Amino acid sequence: MKTKFIQDLQAGDTIDDIFVLAEKNLARKRNGENYLTVTLCDRSGRIKGVMWDNLELIKGKANSGDHVRVKGGISEYKGALQFVVREMEACPADALDPADFVPATTRDVEKMFARLVDISTAIETPHLKRLFELFWADEAFARAFKTAPAAKKMHHAYIGGLLEHTLSMTILADRIAIHYGGIDRDMLIAGAILHDVGKIRELVYDSKIDYSDEGRLISHIVIAIHLLDEKLQLIPDFPLQQANLLKHMIISHHGAREFGSPEPPKTIEAVLLHYIDEIDARVNGIRDFIASEDSDEPWTSYHRLLERHFYRGGSVTS
């Protein structure tokens, strides 16, 4: 079990703990001897490290991306902390908590999941209600759905992010369906819950959030259709037209072909789902960007993707 996090390290500390080996490079001293530079990380940050001697102790024992048990001490070098490594070797990840190494939601996962299940039980359409009963009864699916991030970087990029994003969207969908009237509420709710389920296999997140081979090759939209089809096969009387409409919700939720959707939204419910997704993802991404900067200034730094600064509050001079 991990006990010491990078954000808590101080010069003079003696460390024997587990980190992720983000980088490992061989360098050469002025006298021609080799030494090793490393970057270690956990959910709280990153730290540079160096191993001066006994490189044979690490040779072949750890590679970039591995969870590693590291022994050594913390020193200060050029105004920054540095991990002086004495020993390091890979350790199995299956007994470790991914939330120790990858950022995680601050919300209660079980409460979020229970609320999402409660909303789905209020669905009145019998075949859709049965569909979600099958999804929630699938323990492997439920476990992955509770832990997966919703993205690598842009929004909800942390353990539990997929569930947090999905619940937020589902609550919005429920309220918007009431506001506009004439909306197939059950279909909109179903689309909100299922639109990103492919993320459970598109992303890997044991030591860092990245794309799986499957995710890079076929994308979360195609994976989601596969997951849906597996459950639809267990409901032989599921109406074909409703199945196609639900699949359309999934494949069109990015809004346009140039953004990854095979088809643009072609039903009112699909249009609403796209914009609900956009709202929730954008708000979360902006909030995370603002929170990432430790500053009292009224304006953030420049957000390159959104091409603007954001106002965080405080006085503004004219």
C-alpha positions as CSV (number, residue, x, y, z in Angstrom):
1,M,0.0,0.0,0.0
2,K,1.2,3.4,-0.9
3,T,1.8,5.8,2.1
4,K,3.8,8.8,0.8
5,F,2.8,11.0,-2.0
6,I,5.0,13.3,-4.1
7,Q,3.2,16.5,-3.0
8,D,4.2,15.7,0.6
9,L,7.9,15.0,0.0
10,Q,10.5,17.3,1.6
11,A,14.3,17.6,1.4
12,G,15.9,15.2,3.9
13,D,13.1,12.5,3.7
14,T,14.1,8.9,3.5
15,I,11.6,7.1,1.1
16,D,10.6,3.5,0.6
17,D,7.4,3.6,-1.4
18,I,5.7,2.8,-4.7
19,F,5.5,5.2,-7.7
20,V,5.0,5.0,-11.4
21,L,8.2,5.2,-13.5
22,A,7.3,7.7,-16.1
23,E,10.7,8.1,-17.7
24,K,14.1,6.3,-17.5
25,N,17.2,7.5,-19.4
26,L,20.8,6.6,-19.3
27,A,23.2,9.6,-19.1
28,R,27.0,10.0,-18.7
29,K,29.0,11.7,-16.1
30,R,31.9,14.0,-16.9
31,N,34.3,11.2,-16.0
32,G,32.7,8.9,-18.6
33,E,30.7,6.7,-16.1
34,N,27.0,6.1,-16.6
35,Y,24.2,7.3,-14.4
36,L,20.4,7.1,-14.6
37,T,17.9,9.9,-14.7
38,V,14.2,9.1,-13.9
39,T,10.9,10.7,-13.5
40,L,8.6,9.3,-10.9
41,C,4.9,10.2,-10.5
42,D,1.7,9.5,-8.6
43,R,-1.7,11.1,-8.4
44,S,-0.3,14.2,-6.7
45,G,2.5,15.1,-9.2
46,R,5.9,14.3,-10.6
47,I,9.5,14.4,-9.3
48,K,12.8,14.1,-11.1
49,G,15.3,11.5,-9.8
50,V,18.8,10.3,-10.3
51,M,20.7,7.1,-9.6
52,W,24.4,7.6,-9.5
53,D,25.8,4.2,-8.7
54,N,25.0,0.5,-8.7
55,L,23.1,0.7,-12.0
56,E,23.2,-3.1,-12.3
57,L,20.7,-3.2,-9.4
58,I,18.1,-1.7,-11.7
59,K,19.1,-3.1,-15.1
60,G,16.2,-5.1,-16.5
61,K,14.1,-4.7,-13.3
62,A,11.9,-1.7,-14.3
63,N,10.8,-0.1,-17.5
64,S,8.9,3.1,-18.2
65,G,5.2,2.8,-17.3
66,D,5.9,0.2,-14.5
67,H,4.8,0.6,-10.9
68,V,8.1,0.6,-9.0
69,R,9.1,0.3,-5.4
70,V,11.8,2.9,-4.9
71,K,14.2,3.3,-2.0
72,G,16.3,6.5,-1.6
73,G,16.3,10.0,-0.2
74,I,15.0,13.4,-1.2
75,S,17.5,16.2,-1.8
76,E,17.3,19.7,-3.2
77,Y,19.0,20.5,-6.6
78,K,18.8,23.9,-8.3
79,G,15.8,25.0,-6.2
80,A,13.8,21.8,-6.9
81,L,13.4,18.5,-5.0
82,Q,15.3,15.5,-6.4
83,F,14.9,11.9,-5.6
84,V,18.3,10.2,-5.1
85,V,17.5,6.6,-5.9
86,R,19.4,3.7,-4.3
87,E,17.2,0.8,-5.3
88,M,14.3,0.4,-7.7
89,E,12.4,-2.6,-9.0
90,A,9.0,-3.2,-10.7
91,C,6.1,-4.5,-8.6
92,P,2.8,-6.0,-9.7
93,A,0.0,-3.6,-10.3
94,D,-2.9,-6.0,-9.5
95,A,-2.6,-5.4,-5.8
96,L,-2.4,-1.6,-6.1
97,D,-5.1,1.0,-6.1
98,P,-5.1,2.9,-9.4
99,A,-6.4,6.0,-7.6
100,D,-3.0,6.3,-5.8
101,F,-1.3,6.9,-9.1
102,V,-4.0,8.5,-11.3
103,P,-6.2,11.5,-10.2
104,A,-9.6,10.4,-9.0
105,T,-13.0,11.9,-8.6
106,T,-13.6,13.6,-5.2
107,R,-17.2,12.5,-5.2
108,D,-18.6,9.3,-3.7
109,V,-18.6,6.7,-6.5
110,E,-21.2,4.4,-4.9
111,K,-23.6,7.2,-4.2
112,M,-23.2,8.4,-7.8
113,F,-23.8,4.9,-9.2
114,A,-26.8,4.4,-7.0
115,R,-28.4,7.6,-8.2
116,L,-27.8,6.7,-11.8
117,V,-29.4,3.3,-11.3
118,D,-32.3,5.0,-9.6
119,I,-32.9,7.3,-12.6
120,S,-32.7,4.3,-15.0
121,T,-35.3,2.4,-12.9
122,A,-37.7,5.3,-13.6
123,I,-37.6,4.5,-17.3
124,E,-41.1,3.4,-18.4
125,T,-40.4,1.8,-21.7
126,P,-40.3,-2.0,-20.9
127,H,-37.5,-3.0,-23.3
128,L,-35.3,-0.1,-22.2
129,K,-35.9,-0.8,-18.6
130,R,-34.8,-4.5,-19.2
131,L,-31.7,-3.3,-21.1
132,F,-30.4,-1.4,-18.1
133,E,-31.3,-4.2,-15.7
134,L,-28.9,-6.4,-17.8
135,F,-26.2,-3.7,-17.8
136,W,-26.3,-3.2,-14.0
137,A,-26.4,-6.9,-13.3
138,D,-23.1,-7.3,-15.2
139,E,-20.6,-7.0,-12.4
140,A,-17.6,-6.7,-14.6
141,F,-19.3,-3.9,-16.6
142,A,-20.4,-2.1,-13.5
143,R,-17.0,-2.3,-11.9
144,A,-15.3,-0.9,-15.0
145,F,-18.0,1.8,-15.4
146,K,-17.4,3.0,-11.9
147,T,-13.7,3.4,-12.3
148,A,-13.0,4.5,-15.9
149,P,-12.1,8.1,-16.8
150,A,-14.2,9.9,-19.4
151,A,-11.2,11.1,-21.4
152,K,-7.4,11.2,-21.5
153,K,-7.0,14.9,-21.0
154,M,-9.9,17.2,-22.0
155,H,-12.6,16.6,-19.4
156,H,-13.3,14.3,-16.4
157,A,-9.9,12.8,-17.0
158,Y,-9.6,10.9,-13.7
159,I,-10.7,7.7,-12.1
160,G,-14.5,7.7,-11.8
161,G,-14.7,10.5,-14.4
162,L,-16.9,8.5,-16.7
163,L,-19.5,7.8,-14.0
164,E,-19.4,11.5,-12.9
165,H,-19.8,12.7,-16.5
166,T,-22.6,10.2,-17.2
167,L,-24.6,11.0,-14.1
168,S,-24.3,14.8,-14.7
169,M,-25.5,14.4,-18.3
170,T,-28.4,12.1,-17.3
171,I,-29.6,14.6,-14.7
172,L,-29.5,17.3,-17.4
173,A,-31.2,15.1,-19.9
174,D,-34.1,14.4,-17.5
175,R,-34.6,18.2,-16.8
176,I,-34.3,19.2,-20.5
177,A,-36.9,16.6,-21.5
178,I,-39.4,18.1,-19.1
179,H,-38.6,21.6,-20.2
180,Y,-39.2,21.1,-23.9
181,G,-42.0,18.6,-23.8
182,G,-42.7,16.2,-26.6
183,I,-39.3,14.6,-26.1
184,D,-38.9,10.8,-25.8
185,R,-37.5,11.1,-22.3
186,D,-36.7,7.4,-22.0
187,M,-34.7,7.4,-25.2
188,L,-32.8,10.6,-24.1
189,I,-32.0,9.1,-20.7
190,A,-30.9,5.9,-22.3
191,G,-28.6,7.7,-24.7
192,A,-27.1,9.8,-21.9
193,I,-26.2,6.7,-19.9
194,L,-24.8,4.7,-22.8
195,H,-23.2,7.3,-25.1
196,D,-19.7,6.9,-23.6
197,V,-19.8,3.3,-22.2
198,G,-17.1,2.4,-24.8
199,K,-14.6,4.4,-22.7
200,I,-14.4,1.4,-20.3
201,R,-12.3,-0.3,-23.0
202,E,-11.0,2.6,-25.0
203,L,-8.9,3.9,-22.1
204,V,-6.4,2.3,-19.7
205,Y,-5.6,3.9,-16.4
206,D,-3.6,1.7,-14.1
207,S,-0.5,3.9,-14.1
208,K,-1.6,6.8,-16.3
209,I,-4.6,7.6,-18.5
210,D,-3.9,6.5,-22.1
211,Y,-5.6,4.8,-25.0
212,S,-5.7,1.0,-25.2
213,D,-4.9,-0.7,-28.5
214,E,-8.6,-1.4,-29.0
215,G,-9.4,2.2,-28.3
216,R,-6.9,3.5,-30.9
217,L,-8.0,1.0,-33.5
218,I,-11.8,1.3,-33.3
219,S,-12.8,4.1,-30.9
220,H,-15.2,4.2,-28.0
221,I,-18.2,4.7,-30.3
222,V,-17.7,1.4,-32.0
223,I,-16.9,-0.3,-28.7
224,A,-20.2,1.1,-27.2
225,I,-22.2,-0.4,-30.1
226,H,-20.5,-3.8,-29.5
227,L,-21.4,-3.6,-25.8
228,L,-25.0,-2.6,-26.6
229,D,-25.4,-5.4,-29.1
230,E,-24.2,-8.0,-26.5
231,K,-27.1,-7.0,-24.3
232,L,-29.6,-6.6,-27.1
233,Q,-29.0,-10.2,-28.0
234,L,-30.4,-11.1,-24.6
235,I,-33.6,-9.3,-25.3
236,P,-35.0,-11.1,-28.4
237,D,-38.2,-9.0,-28.5
238,F,-36.3,-5.6,-28.4
239,P,-37.9,-3.5,-31.2
240,L,-35.5,-3.1,-34.2
241,Q,-36.5,0.5,-34.8
242,Q,-35.9,1.4,-31.1
243,A,-32.5,-0.4,-31.2
244,N,-31.5,1.6,-34.3
245,L,-32.6,4.9,-32.7
246,L,-30.6,4.1,-29.6
247,K,-27.5,3.2,-31.6
248,H,-28.0,6.5,-33.5
249,M,-27.8,8.3,-30.2
250,I,-24.4,6.7,-29.5
251,I,-22.8,7.1,-33.0
252,S,-24.0,10.8,-33.4
253,H,-23.2,12.2,-30.0
254,H,-20.0,14.0,-31.2
255,G,-22.2,16.1,-33.5
256,A,-20.4,15.9,-36.8
257,R,-18.3,13.5,-38.9
258,E,-15.2,15.7,-38.5
259,F,-15.4,15.3,-34.8
260,G,-15.6,11.5,-34.9
261,S,-19.3,10.7,-35.3
262,P,-20.1,8.4,-38.3
263,E,-23.4,10.3,-38.7
264,P,-24.6,13.7,-37.4
265,P,-27.6,13.8,-35.0
266,K,-30.8,13.2,-37.0
267,T,-33.4,13.1,-34.2
268,I,-34.4,15.7,-31.6
269,E,-33.2,13.4,-28.9
270,A,-29.8,12.9,-30.6
271,V,-29.4,16.7,-31.1
272,L,-30.2,17.3,-27.4
273,L,-27.7,14.6,-26.4
274,H,-24.9,16.1,-28.4
275,Y,-25.4,19.5,-26.8
276,I,-25.8,18.1,-23.3
277,D,-22.5,16.2,-23.8
278,E,-20.8,19.4,-25.0
279,I,-22.1,21.5,-22.1
280,D,-21.0,19.0,-19.4
281,A,-17.6,18.3,-21.0
282,R,-16.8,22.0,-21.6
283,V,-17.8,23.2,-18.2
284,N,-15.8,20.5,-16.5
285,G,-12.8,21.1,-18.7
286,I,-12.8,24.9,-18.0
287,R,-13.2,24.4,-14.3
288,D,-10.3,22.0,-14.2
289,F,-8.2,24.4,-16.2
290,I,-9.0,27.2,-13.8
291,A,-8.3,25.0,-10.7
292,S,-5.0,23.8,-12.1
293,E,-3.4,27.3,-11.8
294,D,-2.3,28.3,-8.4
295,S,-2.8,32.0,-8.9
296,D,-4.7,35.0,-7.3
297,E,-4.8,36.8,-10.6
298,P,-8.4,37.6,-11.9
299,W,-7.6,36.0,-15.3
300,T,-6.2,32.6,-16.2
301,S,-3.3,32.0,-18.6
302,Y,-4.2,31.5,-22.2
303,H,-6.2,28.3,-23.0
304,R,-4.7,27.2,-26.3
305,L,-7.5,24.9,-27.4
306,L,-10.3,27.3,-26.6
307,E,-8.2,30.3,-27.6
308,R,-9.0,32.6,-24.7
309,H,-8.3,33.6,-21.2
310,F,-10.9,32.8,-18.5
311,Y,-12.0,35.3,-15.8
312,R,-11.9,33.7,-12.4
313,G,-13.1,36.7,-10.4
314,G,-11.5,39.6,-8.5
315,S,-10.9,43.1,-9.5
316,V,-10.6,44.1,-13.1
317,T,-9.0,47.4,-14.1
318,S,-10.3,49.4,-16.9
